[in-house]
Structure formats: C-alpha cells, structure tokens
C-alpha cells in the first residue's frame, strides 16, 4: 500500500476520504501519532522544533528500512 498525504480536500462520508484516499481510521491513527510527538516536544520545551521533527522523521525512516531489510 502506498501512503497518500492529506490534500486538504477532506471528506467524511463513507469509509475513505475522497481527497487523499486513506481510510478514516488510518487518518485518525496518524493524527494520534502526530499529536503524541507534538505533546512530547511541548512537554520537553524544545526550542529547536524543526530539529526535533527532522530527527523523528529520520529515526522512523531508518527503523523502517532496517525492518524491511530483515524481511
């Protein structure tokens, strides 16, 4: 399955958003993940939020690639 980012054309009818094609469940779970990272960064009081966001993204990518290599 290919990830499709939000296109700001959100719809709420049916099981999928017509804008991005993702299921409403997938969108809700993604929002939870993002908000957990936001809450963590705010709790820590990070001033360099761009560095935090980039580090999280790079860490996720590294772990996903490592996991895919094992398969």
Secondary structure as GFF3:
##gff-version 3
##sequence-region A 1 71
A	DSSP	alpha_helix	24	44	.	.	.	ID=ss1
A	DSSP	alpha_helix	49	70	.	.	.	ID=ss2
###
